[in-house]
Amino acid sequence: MTNILEEANQITHADRQKMYGPPKNNMEHIAKVSSALLEKNITSKDIVMIMIATKLCREQFKSKRDNLVDIAGYTWILDELKK
């Protein structure tokens, strides 16, 4: 079994990119839609932080490997957005 970081790397660099496109573009799109819906500026970094918070809440409710893998993946995306 691969470790959580290896699995997150695979997901963010291959599987999810094929499904949703590059993470930066996907988060920017989500931020634009969210900004329009909420009538306030939401950044792509805000979206990633919300996704991390969502996974932390889910992990607190019921521990699943998927939550930890996704947190690792979102952490990488957040780092990429800061570049």
Secondary structure by P-SEA (a helix, b strand, c coil): cccaaaaaaaaaccccccccccaaaaaaaaaaaaaaaacccccaaaaaaaaaaaaaaaaaacccaaaaaaaaaaaaaaaaaac
